[in-house]
Amino acid sequence: MLTGDIRNKVDTIWEMFWTGGITNPLSVIEQITYLLFMKQLDEKQTKQERRVRLAGGQITNPIFSEVERDLRWSTFKNKPDAQEMFDIVKDKAFPHMKILGGTDSKFARHLENAVFIIPSSQLLQRVVTAIDIMLDEMKDKNKDSMGDLYEYLLSKLSTSGTNGQFRTPRHIIKMMVELMEPSLGDKIVDPATGTAGFLVAAAEYVAKHYREELFVKSDSEGHQEHYKTSMFYGFDTDQTMLRIASMNLMLHEIDDPNMVYKDSLSKSNREEEQYTMVLANPPFKGSLDYSEVADNLLAKVKTKKTELLFLALMLRLLKNGGRCAVIVPDGVLFGSSTAHVAIRKEIIDYHKLEAIISMPSGVFKPYAGVSTAIIIFRKTSIGGTDQVWFYDMQADGYSLDDHRRELDLTKHEDNNIPDIIARFNNLESEQQRTRTEQSFFVPVEDIRSNKYDLSINRYKEQVHEEVNYAPPKQILQEIVELENDITSGLRKLKEMLG
C-alpha cells in the first residue's frame, strides 16, 4: 500500500494538472502514466547498461540509441530551459515512446491514438520534477508500489467503483498468483485485464522462479520467446486501460503485450480452449441484455448477471487441465436462482472445484465494502470434485476500515495470507482438520445435499464456550442484598437532605 506521504505527492501532482487546465480525470491519469513510463524506460536501459559494463558486450535492441540520448528522462529532466524540455518531450520523446517494438507492434497500435496534451512548458517542468522526486522516494523505500500507484490514480476517477469495477489490491493479486504457481509452459489470460495487475504479477512470479531458464541458459526450448511474446493475454473494452496495461507489461520484459480490445462476454469473442490459466477479478456490474451475450455462454448459464457469465466464459477459454483463480462476490457462492445453482453445479459436477477462500468485506475498502471470495477450479470436462478446501480469511495484513493501514504482516492474527499459501500447497496435512478450524475440507456429497451452496458459513461449525452460572437461589440472594444496599443508601441520602 502507498504511504501517506506518497499519496500526498500524487495529490499535489494531480492538483498541478487541474490548475494547469487539464480537468478530465481520465486525461490526467493518461498523461501521468505516459511520464511514468518514460522514466521507467530510462531506468530499464540504465539497468541494462550496468549489466553490460559488468559482464561485457553490448545491449541488444536498446530502447534509446546514442543519438537519442536527449529523449531519456535522466537527460531532459535536467534541462534548465523549460521550453527546451517541453519541445523534446512533446516532439521527440513522446512519439518515440509510441512506436516501441516497431510501428506494426500491438503496443504501437494501442498507442496510435495517444495524444500528449500537457499545454505548457511550465506545467511539464513542475510535473516532471514532482514525479522524479516521488518515484525516487518510492525506490529508496524499496517498495514494489507501481501497481499501488496506478490503483491510487484510478481511484480518483469519478466513475471509480461504478459498474462493479474495483481495482484488486496488489497483495491479493500476488497471493492468487502464488496459489496458482504459473510455470513456463502456461498461457495465461485475464479477460477483464484493466491495468494488467494479474498478468504483471504472474510475469514477475515466472521470472523469479524460472530465472535461469529464462535469462541464463540458452533458449533451446523457446522459453524466453514464449515468455516475451505469447504467454500473457488480456482483454478489455477500455482503450486507456489497454494502453496502461501494455506499458505495464513492457516494463516487465514482455516485448509485445497481447492486450486486445474485446468485450469478453459478447458474441464477437469466439475464443475457446486457448489457455492453461485464468487469473481475474471481473466486474460485478449487474446485468446485460441477452442479445449482447455469446450464445454458448447462455447455453451454460441462462442469466444476465456478468459475474455468472464470466465463470462460464472462463470454462470456455480454458483447455482441459487448465486452472482458474477468480474473485467473485459472495452471492455467487450461495445465490439460489436457477442460474446461480447451475454454474456451481457445472463447475462441481463436470470439472474439479479445488478451493473456496472467503475474504473479509474490508478488502476492497475504501472503494467498496462488498464481500468476496476466491474460487479455484480446474477444467476437466469429466468431473473430479471429491472434496473442496475452504479457508475463512479474517485478516489480510491491513486494517479493514477505509484507512487500510498496514498491520504487522508477520502475525497470523493480522495477516492470514502466508498461512493460506502454506496450507494450500500442503493440502494433505489439512485432511485431519475439523470444521471448527479456520480451514477444512468438505466432501462433495455434503455440498450437493446443500443445493451446491459454497458459502463457508454453511459448513463451518462454531465453538461456543461453556459458561457456568451460579445456582438460581444464589443469584436471587445476591439480588436481594443489592436491593437492601440500594434501600439503605436512599435512606441515608434522605436523612442528609433533611
VENFENLIN-V998256 format. One line per field, one symbol per residue. ss: DSSP state (H for helix, E for strand, L for the rest). psi: psi as a letter, one per 20 degrees, with the letter a starting at -180 (. if undefined). burial: I if it has 9 or more other ideal C-beta (glycine too) atoms within 8 Angstrom, else O. Layout:
# VENFENLIN-V998256
ss: ???
psi: ???
burial: ???
This chain:
# VENFENLIN-V998256
ss: LLLHHHHHHHHHHHHHHHHLLLLLHHHHHHHHHHHHHHHHHHHHHHHHHHHHHHHLLLLLLLLLLHHHHHHLHHHHLLLLLHHHHHHHHHHHHHHHHHLLLLLLLHHHHHLLLLLLLLLLHHHHHHHHHHHHHHHHHHHHLLLLLHHHHHHHHHLLLLLLLHHHLLLLLHHHHHHHHHHHLLLLLLLEEELLLLLLHHHHHHHHHHHHHLHHHHHHLLLLLLHHHHHHHLLEEEEELLHHHHHHHHHHHHLLLLLLLEEEELLLLELLLLLLLLEEEEEELLLLLLELLHHHELHHHHHHLLLLEHHHHHHHHHHHHEEEEEEEEEEEELHHHHLLLHHHHHHHHHHHHHLEEEEEEEELHHHHLLLLLLLEEEEEEELLLLLLLLEEEEEELLLELELLLLLLLELLLLLLLLELHHHHHHHHLLHHHHLLLLLLLLEEEEEHHHHHHLLLLLLHHHLLLLLLLLLLLLLHHHHHHHHHHHHHHHHHHHHHHHHHLL
psi: qqrhggghhghggghggghjioiohhhgggggggggggghgghghggghghhhhiraqppmqhprhijhiiqgighhjphohhggghgggiggghghhkpiqhjqhghhhjgjppojphqhggggggggggggghhgghhjlpmjghhggghghiiphjpirkjnpppqhhgghghghhhmqrhiqopqojmhcjkgghghggggghgikgghhigqqlhjjggggghhjhpqqqqjohghhgggggghhikjognpmppopohirhiojpqliqipppqmqqmkdqrphiiqphighhgonriphhhhhghghhhhqqpiqqpoqpqqhhhhipjrggghghggggghibopgqoopqqhihjqjhqkpprrppprpphijbiohqppqpnpipjiqqkahhlqpaoiiphhhoighgggghhjlhhiihiqrjirhqrqpqhhhghikkkpjphihhpppopppppqqqhhggghhgghgggggggghghhhhhi.
burial: OIOOOIIOIIOIIIOIIIOIOIOOIOIIIIIIIIIIIIIIIIIIIIOIIOOIOOOOOOOOOOOIOOOIOOIIIOIIIOIOOIOOIIIIIIOIIIOIIIIIIOOOIIIIOIIOOIOIOIOOIOIIIIIIIIIIIIIOIIOOOOOOIIIIIIIIIIIIIOOIOOOIIIIIIIIIIIIIIIIIOIOIOIIIIIIIIIIIIIIIIIIIIIIOOIIOIIOOOOOOOOIIIIIIIOIIIIIIOOOIIIIIIIIIIIIIOIOIIIIIOIIIIIOOIOOOOOIIIIIIOIOIOOOIOOOIIIOOIIOIIOIIIIIIIIIIIIIIIIIOOIIIIIIIIIOIIIIOOOIIIIIIIIIIOIIIIIIIIIIIIIIIIOIOOIIIIIIIIIIIOOOOIOOIIIIIIOIIIIOIOOOIOOIOOOOOOIIIIOIIIOIIOOIOOIOOOOOOOOIIIIOIOIIOOOOIIIIIOIIIOOOOOOOOOOOOOOIOOIOOOOOOOOOOOOOOOOOOOO
